C-alpha cells in the first residue's frame, strides 16, 4: 500500500504561506539613536514619508540607507520622486549637532519636499 503524500505537502505549503504572510518582521535600526522628548507631540502616520535618521556622530540614513551630507540632496530627490513620497521626516539623536539638522532641512527644501516633520518621544 502506497500513501499519497500530495495532500499533506499541500497543507504544509499552505501553512507556510499563511505564517509568512501574517508574521510581523521587526526592522532594526541601522544606527542607535535617542530621540529627544517633547511635551506636545502628535502621532505620526507612516504613509508618504521619506525618513532621514541623524545620529549623534553625524551619520545619516535616508530610508535606512547610509548617505553623506554631500549626496543628501540628490538622494532625497531620488527618494521624493516616488509617487507616494512627498514629505520628509527627520529623526535625530538628542546629542546630534544642530548645524547638521539645519543642513538636512535645507537639503530637503532644495529636493522639493512639501513638508518636514521632526520626530520626538513623549515623556
Backbone as a ProteinNet text record, in pm:
[ID]
protein_1_A
[PRIMARY]
XXXXXXXXXXXXXXXXXXXXXXXXXXXXXXXXXXXXXXXXXXXXXXXXXXXXXXXXXXXXXXXXXXXXXXXXXXXXXXXXXXXXXXXXXXXXXXXXXXXXXXXXXXXXXXXXXXXXXXXXXXX
[TERTIARY]
82.7	0	88.1	59	136.7	53.8	114	45	60.1	-46.9	-44.3	-9.3	108.4	156.2	122.7	62.7	33	-55.2	-164.7	-245.6	-168.4	-84.2	-5.1	92.7	156.9	250.4	176.6	57.1	-24.1	-57.6	-95.8	-131.1	-9.2	104.5	226.8	264	254.4	286.2	184.8	58.2	-42.3	-14.6	23	59	182.4	279.1	400	366.9	285.5	245.2	165.4	75.7	-3.9	85.4	181.8	268.9	362.5	403	488.7	411.2	284.5	205.1	159	141.2	91.1	200.5	322.9	433	467.4	497.5	540.9	690.9	759.9	904.1	943.1	1024.7	1068.1	1194	1189.1	1306.1	1396	1519.7	1615.7	1675.6	1700.1	1765	1910.3	1959	2098.1	2192.2	2142.8	2220.5	2129.7	2186.4	2108.3	2096.5	1973.3	1952.5	1864	1878.8	1798.3	1720.3	1590.5	1509.1	1490.8	1486.5	1457.4	1310.3	1279.1	1141.5	1074.3	942.6	862.9	729.8	685.5	560	439.5	443.3	329.1	369.3	333	364	241.6	232.4	119	165.9	72.1	104.6	130.6	225.7	261.4	206.8	177.9	133.3	254.2	242.2	356.4	353.7	257.6	244.8	302.3	372.6	417.8	537.9	615.4	729	861.2	959.2	1098.4	1160.5	1218	1270.1	1420.8	1464.6	1607.7	1642.6	1742.4	1788.3	1926.1	1940.8	2064.6	2119.1	2237	2298.7	2380.8	2416.4	2494.2	2634.4	2685.9	2820.5	2820.5	2703.8	2696.8	2657.7	2635.8	2593.3	2450.6	2425.3	2292.7	2239.2	2110.6	2041.9	1917.7	1894.5	1772.2	1697.1	1583.3	1503.2	1586.9	1675.4	1754.3	1884.2	1914.4	2037.5	2133.3	2257.6	2357.1	2392.1	2398.3	2435.5	2521.9	2580.6	2662.2	2589.1	2636	2574.5	2590.8	2703	2729.3	2631	2588.7	2497.4	2352.9	2324.7	2191.7	2084.5	2111.3	2010.3	1973.7	2073.3	2045.2	1971.8	2009.8	1941.7	1796.3	1772.2	1634.7	1553.3	1615.3	1543.3	1498.8	1586.6	1550	1441.5	1450.5	1350.2	1215.8	1217.3	1092.1	1029.3	1101.1	1048.9	940.7	940.7	837.6	701.9	597.7	467.4	404.2	426.9	361.6	445.7	567.6	657.7	663.5	612.6	614.3	666.7	676.9	712.1	841.4	908.8	1033	1011	1060.8	1051	1193.7	1231.1	1365.6	1363	1447.5	1458.1	1603.1	1630	1768.3	1792.5	1913.4	1955.8	1956.4	1925.2	1921.9	2059.5	2165.1	2301.2	2357.5	2275.8	2324	2345.2	2430.4	2462.2	2345.5	2314.3	2205	2236.7	2361.2	2400.8	2375.8	2396.9	2369.8	2220.2	2138.7	1993.8	1948.8	2007.7	1973.1	2013.1	2128.6	2172	2078.7	2029.6	1935.3	1804.1	1754.7	1630.9	1648.4	1762.6	1790.2	1794.2	1856.8	1864.1	1725	1641.2	1504.9	1423.9	1440.1	1369.4	1418	1549.1	1604.6	1562.7	1538	1497.3	1349.3	1273.1	1132.4	1034.7	1074.6	982.6	870.2	746.9	632	627.3	671.2	677.6	784.1	822.2	923.6	875.3	871.4	836.3	960	965.2	1074.8	1015.8	1067.7	1015.6	1074.7	989.8	1031.8	961.6	998.9	932.1	853	741.1	665.1	729.8	734.4	798.9	718.5
-117.5	0	125.2	219.1	341.2	458.7	537.5	654.8	771.5	841.9	960.2	1081	1136.8	1248	1385.5	1389.1	1517.5	1607.3	1559.5	1648.5	1699.6	1617.4	1659.6	1770.7	1755.6	1857.6	1987	1978.5	2097.7	2171.8	2099	2161.4	2226.6	2160.5	2217.2	2347	2349.5	2471.7	2582	2549.3	2649.9	2708.3	2624.7	2674.5	2763.8	2724.3	2804.9	2942.1	2945	3072.9	3154.7	3092.7	3165.2	3231.8	3157.4	3215.2	3321.2	3306.5	3409.2	3538.7	3528.7	3648.9	3717.6	3643.5	3703.7	3741	3702.5	3734.2	3882	3941.4	4080.6	4081.9	4133.3	4139.4	4274.6	4274.8	4397.4	4445.6	4571.7	4628.9	4690.7	4647.6	4705	4830.2	4927.4	5048.3	5017.6	5078	5057.5	5130.1	5238.9	5310.5	5336.6	5336.2	5359.4	5509	5555.8	5697.2	5709	5819.8	5850.5	5976.7	5960.8	6075	6171.8	6301.9	6399.5	6392	6439.7	6437.2	6571.4	6566.3	6687.5	6669.1	6771.6	6764.1	6756.1	6832.2	6840.4	6782.7	6659.5	6595.9	6519.6	6501	6431	6297.3	6203.6	6074.4	6093.9	6018.8	6033.9	5918.2	5946.6	5843.5	5790.2	5668.4	5605	5613.1	5682	5683.7	5812.3	5799.2	5914	5987.2	5925.1	5993.3	5932	6018.8	5976.5	6006.7	5905	5923.4	5942.9	6052.1	6081	6058.3	5974.6	5948.1	6010.2	6089.1	6160.8	6112.8	6051.4	6000.8	6109.9	6085.3	6184.6	6202.1	6099.9	6110.2	6164.6	6205.6	6266.4	6172.8	6044	5951.4	5982.6	5969.5	5996.9	5873.7	5847	5739.8	5798.9	5764.5	5803.3	5674.6	5657.3	5535.2	5409.8	5417.5	5301.7	5281.6	5368.2	5355.6	5467.5	5430.2	5528	5621.5	5750.2	5851.4	5956.5	6043.1	6151.2	6283.9	6386.3	6518.2	6573.9	6540	6589.7	6532.5	6409	6345.3	6342.5	6409.2	6403.9	6462.4	6577.3	6641.1	6552.9	6494.7	6406.3	6280.1	6226.4	6107.8	6140.6	6257.6	6298.2	6322	6380.5	6400	6266.2	6167.5	6034.8	5971.1	5986.3	5925.5	5996.9	6128.3	6204.7	6191.4	6132	6114.3	6005.5	5916	5810.9	5876.9	5823.6	5891	5909.4	5818.9	5830.8	5906	5942.6	6009.3	6159.1	6241	6385.5	6460.5	6391.7	6456.5	6397.1	6476	6432	6428.3	6322.8	6306.1	6296.2	6387.7	6392.4	6330.3	6230.2	6161.3	6170.9	6246.9	6268.7	6243.7	6205.4	6184.2	6317.3	6313.9	6439.2	6502.6	6425	6478.3	6518.9	6510.8	6546.6	6697.5	6737	6878.4	6952.2	7067.8	7148.3	7195.5	7225.1	7270.9	7165.1	7039.1	6930.7	6921.3	6941.3	6941.1	7051	7168.5	7280.5	7248.3	7185.9	7147.9	7043.3	6950.7	6849.7	6914.7	7006.9	7077.7	7154.8	7220.3	7295	7202.4	7085.5	6989.2	6935.6	6914.8	6866.9	6970.3	7096.5	7203	7210.1	7198.8	7204.9	7085	6970.7	6849.8	6851.9	6947.1	6959.6	6896.4	6876.7	6819.6	6918.8	6868.4	6954.6	6998	6911.8	6948.5	6862.9	6905.7	6834.7	6821.3	6699.4	6673.2	6632.5	6669.4	6628.4	6534.2	6411.7	6311.5	6330.8	6315	6321.4	6209.7	6191.2	6096.1	6172.5	6113.8	6172.7	6130.4	6222.1	6186.9	6083.7
0	0	0	-88.8	-105.4	-53.6	32.5	84.8	-12.3	-33.3	-118.8	-31.3	-48.4	34.1	-24.3	-139.9	-204.8	-118.6	-59.7	25.2	147	205.3	320.1	280.4	167.5	119.6	88.9	31.1	3.4	132.7	235	362.3	426	420.2	477.6	405.8	273	199.6	228.1	244.3	279.2	417.9	512.2	644.6	639.1	560.6	544.8	487.4	383.8	323.5	422.9	496.9	596.4	700.2	755	857.1	800	676.5	615.7	593.1	557.2	530.9	658.8	765.1	888.1	987	961.8	1053.7	1043.9	1156.5	1161.6	1182	1084.1	1093.3	1149.8	1251.9	1316.7	1247.4	1203.6	1139.3	1245.4	1249.1	1341.8	1279.5	1363.5	1316.6	1284.2	1177.6	1140	1235.9	1295	1395.3	1514.8	1631.2	1752.8	1777.1	1798.1	1829	1951.5	2021	2138.2	2105.1	2073.7	2033.6	2149.7	2119.2	2224.9	2264.7	2383.5	2431.2	2406.4	2382.1	2363.9	2435.5	2506.6	2580	2486.3	2379.6	2288.5	2153.5	2132	2004.4	1957.5	1827.8	1768.6	1713.2	1704.3	1644.3	1496	1443	1302.7	1221.4	1095.3	1003.3	928.3	876.3	811.7	660.8	602.3	457	398	288.9	211.9	266.6	352.6	413	369.8	352.7	340.4	475.5	540.1	675.1	672.6	733.2	748.8	894.8	920.8	1056.5	1073.7	1180.9	1207.3	1341.3	1339.7	1462.5	1529.7	1654.2	1729.1	1673.3	1604.2	1547.1	1404.4	1353.2	1221	1108.7	1137	1032.4	990	859.1	804	732.8	751.2	679.9	614.7	490.2	420	389.6	455	444.1	468.3	566.5	605.4	529.5	432.5	354.2	393.2	423.4	466.4	351.4	382.1	283.3	352.5	274.4	331.1	311.6	380.3	369.8	228.3	163.4	28.1	-73.9	-56.1	-151.5	-102.5	9.6	69.8	-21.5	-81.8	-167	-286.2	-351.1	-465.1	-421	-305.9	-253.7	-222.3	-164.6	-133.8	-260.2	-361.7	-487.7	-545.4	-538.6	-587	-502.9	-370.5	-282.5	-293	-311.2	-322.3	-460	-553.4	-689.1	-694.3	-595.5	-591.2	-575.8	-639.5	-639.8	-502.1	-408.8	-278.7	-176.4	-211.2	-116.9	-147.8	-53.6	-73.8	48.3	160.6	285.4	341.4	423.7	486.5	636.7	698.5	843.4	896.5	984.7	1042.3	1181.3	1199.2	1328.1	1369.9	1476	1514.8	1661.5	1692.3	1829.4	1902.8	2032	2107.9	2121.1	2100.5	2109.8	1973.4	1868.9	1735.1	1724.4	1631.4	1613.5	1547.3	1600.1	1546.7	1404.3	1377.4	1244	1137.6	1171.7	1078.4	1049.9	1152.3	1132.6	1038.6	1050.3	961.6	818.6	799.6	664.3	604.7	687.3	639.3	597.5	677.1	643.3	513.4	496.5	374.3	252.6	267.3	157.3	123.8	223.5	199.5	122.6	157.8	84	-60.1	-80	-214.7	-298.1	-232.7	-305	-340.2	-286.1	-321.9	-225.5	-100.6	-1.9	26.5	36.3	63.7	209.1	299.4	441.3	508.4	629.1	705.3	847.4	900.7	1038.9	1115.8	1242.2	1329.2	1434	1439.7	1532	1670.1	1770.3	1912	1986.9	2112.1	2200.3	2303.5	2344.1	2454.3	2584.7	2684.5	2812.2	2889.3
[MASK]
+++++++++++++++++++++++++++++++++++++++++++++++++++++++++++++++++++++++++++++++++++++++++++++++++++++++++++++++++++++++++++

